[in-house]
Amino acid sequence: EAIDAYEKAVMEDPAYFEAYFNLGLAALKGGDVNKALPAYEYALAIQPNHRDSRYNLSLGLEKLNHYRDAARELEALLKKTSEDTQVLMRLGELYSGPLQRPVRTREIYRELLKVSPGSPESRAALRWLYENP
């Protein structure tokens, strides 16, 4: 029902950012990634610097195994918010996992440790750094 309502809202007002963002959210939570991705792309066309739209777009891309594209979106976020622990952790997980880029993983995790040394994310980053010298 929510998806239908947001689709109707964007049909009535194609510049309605919140409707696109919420359509993406509802579709992503409902498992319809193919509907979520264009919604986030439209939302970003309206508000290119919206952090949550870009982050959620990366999650959708990751669900479709488009790991490089997901990492590219997160890297774009890091350029604007270099101290975002959620972005740093997600990016580190992509680089340490499916993208297999240990050098970049180390850089990301070291930055995470500087930004948030006592966080649960930092403990996971420390564990990875210890296991991957």
PyMOL commands that set and color helices and strands:
alter all, ss='L'
color gray80, all
select helices_A, chain A and resi 2-12+17-29+33-46+51-63+67-80+85-96+102-115+120-131
alter helices_A, ss='H'
color red, helices_A
deselect
rebuild
show_as cartoon
